[in-house]
């Protein structure tokens, strides 16, 4: 049962009832962008449902919840335009489809490091999920110390006019990695912080990333010994 319906913009009504200012993008291109975002959200919902089902299965069969929580997000249009500009592409629907793979995104927060790879393995084993690309920043952290597993998959979304393959980016990381990434993001992108403090705290965070990784590995070993947990 749908308890809340999100109010996507109706571009047909908008084009009929609203006089578009000169210099603004053509209403048809905005409609295509809206359709792209609606498909992306539907794709993220499909992946989200699959992940929730896997987590429920593990709770029943193994008394273990590999997923701590899941966050879904659609890329902000301004961020999308900035990314297209950085990559040197014109802001067209075709370029977005061909070159931007994270319009729709899901962040999966796990309890332990092993759960990150378990989620990836189980999700990619499903017959309707196709791997597009994968970047492992856990085994190969970024210079800043950032750790996360980034996976882009394609999943079919069924609509009234047929099936559409939709790309969804999935970021899988532990609770500790997520806490670190949130703080590092605030440090890097909060514009009123003094540059000297950014450099100082950036160095501190790099060291903390190493410490967190070591602590999470030790805690995982304790958990596995206590529960004899294997998959």
C-alpha positions as CSV (number, residue, x, y, z in Angstrom):
1,X,0.0,0.0,0.0
2,X,1.3,3.5,-0.9
3,X,1.1,5.6,2.2
4,X,2.7,8.7,0.7
5,X,2.9,9.6,-3.0
6,X,5.8,11.8,-4.1
7,X,4.7,14.7,-6.2
8,X,6.8,14.5,-9.4
9,X,6.4,17.5,-11.6
10,X,3.9,17.0,-14.4
11,X,5.7,18.6,-17.4
12,X,2.7,18.2,-19.8
13,X,0.6,20.4,-17.6
14,X,3.6,22.8,-17.0
15,X,4.1,23.2,-20.8
16,X,0.4,23.9,-21.3
17,X,-0.2,26.3,-18.4
18,X,3.1,28.0,-17.9
19,X,4.8,30.5,-20.3
20,X,8.5,29.5,-20.2
21,X,10.9,32.5,-19.9
22,X,13.3,33.2,-22.8
23,X,16.8,31.7,-22.4
24,X,15.6,28.8,-20.2
25,X,16.1,25.2,-21.3
26,X,13.4,23.8,-23.6
27,X,10.5,22.3,-21.6
28,X,10.9,19.0,-23.5
29,X,14.5,18.7,-22.3
30,X,13.4,19.3,-18.7
31,X,10.7,16.7,-19.2
32,X,13.3,14.2,-20.3
33,X,15.4,15.1,-17.3
34,X,12.4,14.5,-15.0
35,X,11.8,11.1,-16.7
36,X,15.5,10.2,-16.2
37,X,15.3,11.1,-12.5
38,X,12.0,9.2,-12.0
39,X,13.6,6.1,-13.6
40,X,16.7,6.5,-11.5
41,X,14.6,6.6,-8.3
42,X,12.7,3.5,-9.4
43,X,16.0,1.7,-10.0
44,X,17.3,2.7,-6.5
45,X,14.0,1.4,-5.0
46,X,14.5,-1.9,-6.8
47,X,18.0,-2.3,-5.4
48,X,16.9,-1.1,-2.0
49,X,14.2,-3.8,-1.9
50,X,16.7,-6.5,-2.9
51,X,19.0,-5.4,-0.1
52,X,16.3,-5.3,2.5
53,X,15.2,-8.9,1.5
54,X,18.8,-10.1,1.8
55,X,19.1,-8.6,5.3
56,X,15.8,-10.1,6.4
57,X,16.9,-13.5,5.2
58,X,20.2,-13.4,7.1
59,X,18.4,-12.3,10.3
60,X,16.1,-15.4,10.0
61,X,18.7,-18.0,8.8
62,X,21.9,-16.8,10.5
63,X,20.8,-14.5,13.3
64,X,22.9,-11.8,11.7
65,X,22.0,-8.5,10.1
66,X,24.8,-7.6,7.7
67,X,23.2,-4.2,7.0
68,X,23.1,-1.5,9.6
69,X,21.0,0.9,7.5
70,X,20.4,2.0,3.9
71,X,20.2,5.5,2.5
72,X,18.8,6.4,-0.9
73,X,19.6,9.6,-2.7
74,X,19.1,11.3,-6.1
75,X,22.0,13.5,-7.3
76,X,21.2,17.2,-6.9
77,X,20.7,18.8,-10.3
78,X,23.3,21.5,-9.5
79,X,25.9,18.8,-8.6
80,X,25.0,16.9,-11.8
81,X,25.7,20.1,-13.9
82,X,29.0,20.7,-12.0
83,X,30.1,17.1,-12.6
84,X,29.3,17.3,-16.3
85,X,31.2,20.6,-16.5
86,X,34.3,19.0,-14.8
87,X,34.2,16.1,-17.2
88,X,34.0,18.4,-20.2
89,X,30.6,17.3,-21.4
90,X,27.7,19.4,-22.6
91,X,24.6,19.1,-20.3
92,X,22.5,16.9,-22.5
93,X,20.3,13.9,-21.7
94,X,22.4,11.6,-23.9
95,X,25.6,12.7,-22.2
96,X,24.1,12.2,-18.8
97,X,22.9,8.7,-19.7
98,X,26.3,7.7,-21.3
99,X,28.7,9.3,-18.9
100,X,27.1,9.8,-15.5
101,X,26.5,6.6,-13.5
102,X,25.5,8.0,-10.1
103,X,22.3,10.0,-10.8
104,X,20.7,7.4,-8.6
105,X,22.6,6.2,-5.5
106,X,22.3,4.0,-2.5
107,X,24.6,4.0,0.5
108,X,24.7,0.7,2.4
109,X,26.1,0.9,5.9
110,X,27.3,-2.4,7.3
111,X,28.3,-3.6,10.8
112,X,31.6,-5.2,9.8
113,X,34.1,-5.2,6.9
114,X,33.3,-8.7,5.8
115,X,29.7,-7.6,5.4
116,X,30.7,-5.1,2.8
117,X,32.0,-7.9,0.5
118,X,29.1,-10.2,1.5
119,X,26.6,-7.7,0.3
120,X,28.4,-7.1,-3.0
121,X,28.7,-10.9,-3.6
122,X,25.0,-11.6,-2.9
123,X,23.7,-8.7,-4.8
124,X,25.7,-9.4,-7.9
125,X,24.7,-13.1,-7.8
126,X,21.1,-12.1,-8.7
127,X,20.3,-12.8,-12.3
128,X,18.8,-9.4,-13.1
129,X,21.6,-7.3,-11.6
130,X,24.5,-6.5,-14.0
131,X,27.9,-5.2,-12.8
132,X,28.9,-2.0,-14.7
133,X,32.0,-1.1,-12.7
134,X,33.6,-1.4,-9.3
135,X,36.1,0.7,-7.3
136,X,37.4,-0.8,-4.1
137,X,38.6,2.1,-1.8
138,X,38.8,-0.3,1.1
139,X,41.6,-2.4,-0.2
140,X,43.0,0.6,-2.0
141,X,42.1,3.8,0.1
142,X,42.2,7.2,-1.5
143,X,45.2,9.4,-0.5
144,X,43.0,11.2,2.0
145,X,42.3,7.9,3.8
146,X,38.8,7.5,2.4
147,X,37.5,3.9,2.5
148,X,34.4,2.6,0.8
149,X,33.4,0.0,-1.9
150,X,31.7,1.7,-4.9
151,X,29.7,-0.5,-7.2
152,X,27.7,0.6,-10.2
153,X,25.1,-1.9,-11.4
154,X,22.3,-2.0,-13.9
155,X,18.8,-3.2,-12.9
156,X,15.7,-3.5,-15.0
157,X,12.8,-1.2,-14.2
158,X,9.4,-2.1,-15.6
159,X,7.2,0.7,-16.8
160,X,4.0,1.0,-18.9
161,X,6.1,1.2,-22.1
162,X,8.4,-1.7,-21.3
163,X,11.5,-2.5,-19.4
164,X,14.4,0.0,-18.9
165,X,17.9,-0.8,-17.7
166,X,18.8,1.7,-15.0
167,X,22.2,2.4,-13.5
168,X,22.5,2.7,-9.8
169,X,25.6,3.5,-7.8
170,X,26.0,1.6,-4.5
171,X,28.4,2.7,-1.9
172,X,29.0,0.0,0.7
173,X,31.0,0.9,3.9
174,X,31.1,0.2,7.6
175,X,29.7,2.4,10.3
176,X,33.2,3.5,11.1
177,X,34.0,4.3,7.5
178,X,30.8,6.3,7.2
179,X,31.4,8.3,10.3
180,X,34.9,9.1,9.0
181,X,33.6,10.0,5.5
182,X,30.9,12.4,6.9
183,X,33.5,14.3,9.0
184,X,36.0,14.4,6.1
185,X,33.3,15.7,3.7
186,X,32.4,18.5,6.2
187,X,36.1,19.4,6.5
188,X,36.7,19.6,2.8
189,X,33.5,21.3,1.7
190,X,32.7,23.7,4.5
191,X,33.9,26.9,3.0
192,X,34.4,29.0,6.1
193,X,37.1,26.8,7.6
194,X,40.7,28.2,7.6
195,X,43.0,26.5,5.1
196,X,45.6,25.8,7.9
197,X,42.9,23.9,9.9
198,X,41.8,22.0,6.9
199,X,45.4,20.8,6.3
200,X,45.9,20.0,10.0
201,X,42.7,18.1,10.5
202,X,43.1,16.4,7.2
203,X,46.4,14.9,8.4
204,X,44.8,13.9,11.6
205,X,41.9,12.2,9.8
206,X,44.3,10.3,7.6
207,X,45.8,8.7,10.7
208,X,42.4,8.1,12.3
209,X,41.3,6.2,9.1
210,X,44.2,3.7,9.7
211,X,43.3,3.4,13.4
212,X,39.6,2.9,12.6
213,X,40.4,0.2,10.1
214,X,42.5,-1.7,12.6
215,X,39.9,-1.4,15.3
216,X,37.1,-2.6,13.0
217,X,39.2,-5.6,11.9
218,X,39.8,-6.6,15.5
219,X,36.1,-6.2,16.5
220,X,35.1,-8.4,13.5
221,X,37.5,-11.2,14.7
222,X,35.9,-11.1,18.1
223,X,32.4,-11.2,16.6
224,X,33.2,-14.2,14.4
225,X,34.8,-16.1,17.3
226,X,31.7,-15.4,19.5
227,X,29.2,-16.5,16.9
228,X,31.1,-19.0,14.7
229,X,29.7,-17.0,11.8
230,X,30.7,-18.0,8.3
231,X,29.1,-17.7,4.9
